Amino acid sequence: MLLLSICLSYSNLCIAQMYNFGMRLGNSSSEQIAALSAVDANGDLITGGLFTGSNFDLDPSSATRNISSSGDYDMYVAKYGANGAFIWGFSLGSWNSDGLLNIATDDSSNVYITGWFRGTVDFNPSPTATFNLTSNGEQGDIFFGGDAFLAKYSPSGTLIWAISLGSFSIKDYGTRIAFTPEGDIIWGGVFAGTVDFNPHPSQSNLLTANGTSACYFAKYNRNGQFIWARQLGGSNVDVDLRGLSVTSTGSIYIQGHYDRSIDLNPHPDSVRQIQTAGCGDIFVVKLNAAGQYQWGFGLGSGQCEYSWDNTIDENDNLIITGHIRGSVDFDPSPTRQVVRSVQFGSVDFYVAKYDTSGGLLYANVFGSNGTDDAYDVSHKNGITYVTGYFSGTVDFNPDPIVVNNMTSTDNQDIFVLALKNDGTYAASFRLGNTGRQLGKSIVLPNESALSFVDQASIFLVGEYDNTFDLDPGTGVATVTSSAGRVSAFIANYSMATILNGNILSFEGLSQNDANVIKWKIESLESNSTFILEKSTDNIKYEQLTSITKLENHFVDKSILVNKNYYYRIKILLPDGRTRYSKTVLIVRRKSNENFTLYPNPVKSNSELFLSFKNANTVREATVLLYDNLGRLVLKEILNTQTSNASVRLPSLATGIYKIVLLGSFGEAIAQKQLVIQ
């Protein structure tokens, strides 16, 4: 009998190949708060945030790149290769609290950062040169705000220029950076009082916030020279700008949070006033390339709603995310589409999409009776990716019938959710353990720059305390923070849906004399070519057949015993790009690990017995139980010294399940079907 080892499917994700690498940042004497991150044109990751403490090591290798804070919180910026190798890093800060909130890269891989600072900060990381900026406002909140800054660095981390703006208030900070099609910079944030947005020493362009604070969005050329500045606000209003995206035509989407009343039209003689429905609402506004109002609306209930981020898809449609508490009408038109939080008063996260005219395309809310929030959203190749945290059990599938539940280990786990262009479910996974974990940023490298040639990758950046596993599959990649401190992490994952959202299933089966590859495709894209490929080393692939049917199979009889066989679907797109499905691995080997299950069928919450032909198998085997959706519901390591073993089944729904037996190296050496009555 020949047995099989395959890459198992879990909610359309290839678990065995999902986790690529990850690392903890810092050490036992430092604490970090992660910011939004970016990837450059080479596929390298630039990340950063706030930190406090000494000897914060940015280099995960045996080498060191230690930095230490000058006072309270300082900023850190670091660049890592597509394979996770440290390239460069530095710190910025004064004796007071300084914070980095956003990072962006342009087409030339230059790096831009924004946030706030207090006192005098040297923005030049060179040990032999200095470029000081001094803030105007320092008093107030001991942690957040000061003067806003925008700094530009070369791909090698060399300072090119830095500018700042601020009043005597402490409520000045930069939150977002975007780029126009011409390469100019749109810089967004919050300010209070009167601020000069022109960094030229002999020119001034002043704006005065009418309320407690106002949102600003300003345009600068690539040399940091002022072009124009606009504001959104109102009398006695407190606002925050948390989303900024620029379309292919130069139009600007801005999203944020406000209380009381806000004027969405930046023109001093025109008004587009909206009122909050509760303690705080969301605003969304579109402006043309000159910063002039196009349309805008508010979203809210009688509770508190918040906006965290936005992005655009291939057609310049707007995608927003954040959290709500009550019943929110996400449709700005007269047609109401009310989406209620899962339990009234609970905090649930949303993902909503609007067309270029502000028409609602979809609105999804996800959550439990606890607290669930989304902090970052990205989009690529027809798939939208969201990360944040959740608690309890959450159904991550917006379909009213199909359920894709994930349950947190403790009160706050990380989620990664992928949605298709129409808002339907594509994939998801979770990371977590006891304590607090938080997904802060999810970024997608360019396909041409990927080091993982068979699947695209995502970079996930976040925070955690205690100890948790970065590998959502059966592997273990544990990182540990210092007691009582929060640490930042970066990790890289492969998700088949990143490259191809319309392959519904792709699996391999082993027969006595052949490997059978099955697939089901949602649609064969017009003018695209689908090819089934095979490899024995996962590097060099050969074509087996062209795929012309949505659902079919291929029987591969050119196989040998004791060989690994890799299969994938290659998609040649009309624009010359190439996409790939997940990779299926089949290991052909002679079996001496036969086993039987009894009773089968078996009842839930009862003992299941396994009898092995070879007692050595039991000493090194791991039993995995999957439901009919591919979700892992039981994992148990067998450690008996006899040829018999047993596992205690948890409470399970009736149906057909799959038991997979893993060997000592994690390879699937046998599998059987189990019926739960």
ABEGO torsion letter per residue (X at the ends): XBBBBBBBBBGGBBAAAABABBBBBEBAABBBBBBBBBBBAAGBBBBEEBBBEBGBBABABABBBBBBBABBBBBBBBBBBAAGBBABBBBBEBABBBBBABBBBBAAGBBBBBEBBBEBBBABABAABBBBBBBABABEBAABEEBBBBBBBBAAGBBABBBBBEBABAABBBABBBBBAAGBBBBBEBBBEBBBABABAABBBBBBBABABBBBBBBBBAAGBBABBBBBEEBGBBBBBABBBBBAAGBBBBBBBBBEBBBABABAABBBBBBBABABBBBBBBBBAAGBBABBBBBBBABBBBBABBBBBAAGBBBBBEBBABBBBABABABBBBBBBABBGBBBBBBBBBBAAGBBABBBBBEBABBBBBABBBBBGGBBBBBEBBBEBBBABABAABBBBBBBABABBBBBBBBBAAGBBABBBBBEBBEBBBBABBBBBBAAABABAABBBBBBBBBBBEBBBABABABBBBBBBBBGBBBBBBBBBBBAAAABAABABBBBBBBAABBBBBBBBABBBBGBBBBBBBBAAGABBBBABBBABABBBBBBABBBBGBBBBBBBBBBBAAGBBBBBBBBBBBBBBBAABBBBOBOBBBBGBBBBBBBABAAAAAABBBBBBBAAGBBABBBBBABABABBBBBBBBBBBEBBBBBBBBAAGBBABBBBBBBX
